[in-house]
């Protein structure tokens, strides 16, 4: 059995899921500030790394992933499988000497970038399509190998040869094992098992570190599955009758979720990152930023604010990092504005909405007046040093008394306007405020996004 090209129908269905799968493939590939010298980028490849067996025995990492999920195949159904991973390609930098020879160097400075040693990620796929009937019993196994290779790229600047980049890929090998077994019961359900193994024969020496093992690893490995006749069952929200069978499934170092558009169940993505069913990329996202532990808006703003020298190093670190710099530098204001947030669903409110710019402003308070008629944030008050503090009162913020948030230190001593006095279900009292002289106070007030303090964190001022 060899790697196959999918039918147009299967390829089209996989294309629906690959947008999210690409985010899994490149999660954490290069982190802000997108420079190889940054501490965040010195320990890379954190998700779905299947290391060689010789290294797995010496480290707390694994050489396999095992997926089990439930499917309801129709007669004659075919299963398509696509295993995707990155292959670490080690790039070294050499400078041209006066005698015409090349020598390794830590950096090569060009007008627009600074080239440094770096591990690039090369996308790899292993694909197969097999009738479900052939998966029962021992199933099928597909060994694969990717041979070693070397590439040399000459580096020029203003027409002059300054050096070269030498790229090295090591040989890696693995096996994909797939089987299916019918489950006893009144429903025609089968347990599908998919195991992806790294079988590379590279041997780790006693003093070998993770950096040496990475070129022989399958990085960010994950699996896409498609049934052309039948359906998969959700592993996170299965029907009641299937919950026992779902609980009996074993998933090691990966987790399967339904993929593609909601309402369809012919696709499954088994990911090393925890996802929900039918994951999707936010439509506001302007492109790949790789550092998903940060908010896109913050990443775009911070990246645009990097110094010219920092951007030169980022451009030389990796082509994908260079693309992020270009994206941040050329992002139109309207695209950046979309990153600030989006409303995914709306609730009907009483009163006639009136337009306020691009915002529909309902003629109702920001709080729910029907939630509890015993409270009224606009009129309730609380005593602070014997004085009534209510909406419209002025206070001085003293968060240092609690020291619960480092950012509160910046507000210590600032005067603020009380917007509401709120009571929680446990009997606690919270004072909602906007800071005076805050240029965004009107927006906070319009959206009900206030800062909250407790009565012993404020001092009452004379009312205006």
BELGI-V785402 format. One record per run of one state. SS is the DSSP state (hx for helix, st for strand, lp for the rest). FROM is the first residue (numbers start at 1). LEN is the number of residues. If there is no record, write none. Layout:
BEGIN
SS,FROM,LEN / SS,FROM,LEN
END
This chain:
BEGIN
lp,1,7 / hx,8,18 / lp,26,13 / hx,39,3 / lp,42,8 / st,50,1 / lp,51,2 / hx,53,4 / lp,57,5 / st,62,1 / lp,63,1 / st,64,10 / lp,74,4 / st,78,19 / lp,97,5 / st,102,3 / lp,105,3 / st,108,2 / lp,110,4 / st,114,2 / lp,116,2 / st,118,14 / hx,132,4 / st,136,1 / lp,137,3 / st,140,7 / lp,147,2 / st,149,9 / lp,158,2 / st,160,10 / lp,170,2 / st,172,11 / lp,183,7 / st,190,9 / lp,199,11 / hx,210,5 / lp,215,3 / st,218,10 / lp,228,2 / st,230,3 / lp,233,7 / hx,240,8 / lp,248,4 / st,252,1 / lp,253,2 / st,255,4 / lp,259,8 / st,267,5 / lp,272,24 / hx,296,9 / lp,305,3 / hx,308,10 / lp,318,1 / hx,319,12 / lp,331,2 / hx,333,6 / lp,339,15 / st,354,3 / lp,357,2 / st,359,3 / lp,362,19 / st,381,4 / lp,385,2 / st,387,4 / lp,391,3 / st,394,4 / lp,398,1 / hx,399,3 / lp,402,4 / hx,406,6 / lp,412,3 / st,415,9 / lp,424,5 / st,429,7 / lp,436,5 / hx,441,7 / lp,448,3 / st,451,3 / lp,454,1 / hx,455,3 / st,458,3 / lp,461,4
END
